[in-house]
Every structure is written in structure tokens, then in C-alpha cells.
Amino acid sequence: SGEIIITMDADSVLVTNDWLESHINKHDSAQTLVGGWVTIRNPISFFQRIQAVELMALNGVSSAMTSVNKSIAISGSNLSYEKESFLQLDPYSDNKDVLSGDDIFLLHKAKRNHYRIKCCFEKEMEVETEPVSLKKYISQRVRWLKKRSSFQDLTTVCVGLLLFFANLNFLFLAVIGLFLTELHTILLVSLFLKIGI
């Protein structure tokens, strides 16, 4: 019945009590999509800390790309938009056969229609989520990969390919480096470049 739709995942937890008001205040004009950061709650094990760092990097890249009007990701775990805009966009009309990715399809349709997209990293707009097991982590990544063929956003596809080849290159150098010690320097340079970026 309201004008603004705000979404979060069932396993997400609010960091502060100002979350709802913060989302509403970001809608200072029509046709706006607002995303907040999602972080891992209390990472303890090594694998949970890897998840936390990965999610922090994804938040950072998403925020940076959004700041230059090239949004590539937004999380339905912490998202708001106007109901009227959602109905106008009809974001799922082209991808009803894809089981996940509703947040990304909404983002891509909003970009194509020149909506304002905001990625907010204020603490008031943050939600936390529980770390997942290795099995669930792999299952989630497989789901993400399956929907990639439905993406029509060139920026998202290019960034995805860049990340894929950067990781493939690093893996290739690591394996070959076991046999060719002269590649260790290139491997270290690649590692520091990746960390720096």
C-alpha cells in the first residue's frame, strides 16, 4: 500500500534502527533505486573471513561503479525503489524463466531507462547476513553463473569477463609457477596488482 518498496533477505539483520528511515530519506526524487551495503555478520573461521572480504570488495566495486554512473550490481538484501517505478519498468518481463537475479534485472532495466541509482555505504543503511557453508557458497556461485547469459548490460558483462580472466590468469600462473620458478616474480606482481586494484 506504500509508495516505496524496501527489500531485505530473510537471513539479514539490521545494523541500526535508522535503516528504514535512511532508505526513505534517500528517495528525494522519483525514479530512484537505492542500495545499501551487505556485510558478513561475525566472521570467525578462515572461510567466513574470506566471504567477508569478498563481500566487502563487491560492495566497494559496486559503489565505485555506481559513483561513475556505471552500476553493475545491487543487492536485493538491502534495496529500495518506488512502487510506481517498479510497475513502469516491469523488470522481469524478459527473464521470467530465470530463477534468481531479480535485483540485477531490476538494476539493468533501471539503467536502460536512465533512473537514478544510489549505492549508499553509511552504517545506518547497512545490513548483516550470516556466513554460509562451503556447499551453500558453491551453490550460490553456480546460481549466479547460470543467470549471466541473461545479462544484456555491456558494463556488467565486461567487468565480469575482466574479473574472470584476471582470476584465470592468476590461477594459470600459480600452476605453471610450480614448474617454472622464473614465473614467481610475475605471479607476485599479479597478486599485488590484484590486491591493489
C-alpha positions in Angstrom: 0.0 0.0 0.0 3.0 2.3 0.4 4.9 4.3 -2.3 8.3 2.8 -1.6 9.2 -0.9 -1.7 12.1 -1.9 0.6 13.6 -5.4 0.4 15.9 -7.4 2.5 16.7 -11.2 2.8 15.2 -13.4 5.5 18.7 -14.0 6.9 19.7 -10.4 7.1 19.9 -8.4 10.3 19.7 -4.6 10.7 22.8 -2.9 12.0 21.0 0.2 13.3 17.4 1.2 14.0 17.7 4.0 11.4 17.7 1.6 8.4 14.1 2.2 7.3 14.2 5.9 7.7 17.5 6.1 5.9 16.2 4.3 2.9 13.1 6.5 2.7 15.2 9.7 3.0 17.3 8.7 0.0 14.2 8.8 -2.2 14.4 12.6 -2.7 13.3 12.3 -6.3 11.2 9.9 -8.4 12.7 7.0 -10.4 15.4 6.1 -7.9 16.9 2.8 -7.0 18.7 2.8 -3.6 21.1 0.0 -2.5 22.9 -0.3 0.8 25.8 -2.5 1.8 25.5 -6.1 2.9 28.3 -7.4 5.2 29.0 -10.8 6.8 28.0 -11.0 10.5 30.7 -12.1 13.0 33.1 -13.9 10.6 35.1 -16.4 12.8 36.6 -19.1 10.6 39.1 -18.5 7.8 36.4 -19.3 5.2 34.0 -16.9 6.8 36.6 -14.2 6.7 37.2 -14.8 3.0 33.4 -14.4 2.5 33.5 -11.1 4.4 36.4 -9.8 2.4 34.8 -10.9 -0.9 31.5 -9.2 0.1 33.4 -6.0 1.1 35.2 -6.0 -2.3 31.8 -6.5 -4.1 30.3 -3.6 -2.1 33.3 -1.4 -2.9 33.3 -2.2 -6.6 29.5 -1.7 -6.8 29.7 1.7 -5.0 32.6 2.8 -7.2 30.9 1.9 -10.4 27.7 3.5 -9.3 29.5 6.7 -8.5 30.6 7.0 -12.2 27.1 6.0 -13.4 28.1 2.5 -14.5 26.3 0.4 -11.9 27.0 -3.3 -12.2 25.5 -4.8 -9.0 23.0 -4.1 -6.3 21.8 -6.4 -3.6 18.2 -7.3 -3.1 19.2 -7.9 0.5 19.2 -4.2 1.0 17.3 -2.4 -1.7 14.5 0.2 -2.1 12.6 1.6 -5.1 9.3 3.3 -5.8 6.4 1.0 -6.5 5.3 3.1 -9.4 8.8 2.9 -11.0 8.8 -0.9 -10.5 5.4 -1.2 -12.3 6.6 1.1 -15.1 9.8 -0.8 -15.6 8.3 -4.3 -15.5 11.8 -5.7 -14.8 11.0 -9.4 -15.1 9.1 -9.4 -18.4 12.3 -10.5 -20.4 13.6 -13.1 -17.9 10.7 -15.0 -16.3 12.5 -18.3 -16.9 15.5 -17.2 -14.7 15.1 -18.4 -11.1 17.3 -15.8 -9.4 18.7 -12.4 -10.1 15.7 -10.2 -9.6 17.8 -7.4 -8.1 20.3 -7.4 -11.0 17.5 -7.5 -13.7 15.8 -4.6 -11.9 19.1 -2.7 -11.9 19.7 -3.3 -15.6 16.2 -2.2 -16.6 16.6 1.0 -14.4 19.9 1.8 -16.0 18.4 1.4 -19.5 15.7 3.8 -18.5 18.0 6.4 -17.0 16.9 6.0 -13.4 18.9 7.4 -10.6 20.9 4.7 -8.9 22.4 5.2 -5.5 24.7 2.9 -3.6 24.9 4.0 0.0 27.6 2.8 2.4 26.5 4.7 5.5 26.4 2.5 8.6 22.7 3.3 9.1 21.9 1.7 5.7 24.0 -1.5 6.3 22.6 -5.0 6.9 24.4 -8.0 8.0 24.0 -11.6 6.8 25.2 -14.9 8.2 28.2 -16.6 6.6 27.3 -19.7 4.6 28.8 -23.2 4.4 31.1 -24.1 1.6 28.3 -26.2 0.0 25.9 -23.2 0.0 28.6 -20.9 -1.1 29.3 -23.0 -4.2 25.6 -23.4 -4.9 25.1 -19.6 -4.8 28.0 -19.0 -7.2 26.6 -21.6 -9.6 23.2 -19.8 -9.5 25.0 -16.5 -10.2 26.8 -18.1 -13.2 23.6 -19.5 -14.6 21.9 -16.1 -14.9 24.9 -14.4 -16.6 23.7 -15.5 -20.1 20.5 -13.4 -19.5 22.5 -10.2 -18.8 22.3 -7.6 -21.6 24.2 -4.8 -19.7 27.5 -4.4 -21.5 29.3 -2.8 -18.5 28.4 -5.8 -16.3 29.4 -8.3 -18.9 32.8 -6.5 -19.5 33.6 -6.3 -15.8 32.6 -9.9 -15.3 34.9 -11.0 -18.1 37.7 -8.9 -16.8 37.4 -10.5 -13.4 37.1 -13.9 -14.8 40.3 -13.6 -17.0 42.2 -11.9 -14.2 41.4 -14.8 -11.9 42.1 -17.4 -14.6 45.5 -15.7 -15.3 46.4 -15.8 -11.6 45.4 -19.5 -11.4 47.4 -20.3 -14.5 50.5 -18.5 -13.3 50.2 -20.3 -9.9 50.0 -23.7 -11.5 52.8 -23.0 -14.1 54.9 -21.4 -11.3 55.1 -24.8 -9.6 57.3 -25.9 -12.6 58.9 -22.7 -13.8 60.5 -20.7 -10.9 61.2 -17.8 -13.2 57.4 -17.1 -13.2 57.4 -16.4 -9.4 58.1 -12.7 -9.9 55.3 -12.4 -12.5 53.0 -14.3 -10.1 53.8 -11.9 -7.2 53.4 -8.8 -9.4 50.0 -10.2 -10.5 49.0 -10.9 -6.9 49.9 -7.4 -5.7 48.2 -5.8 -8.7 45.0 -7.7 -7.9 45.2 -6.8 -4.2 45.9 -3.1 -5.2 43.0 -2.9 -7.6 
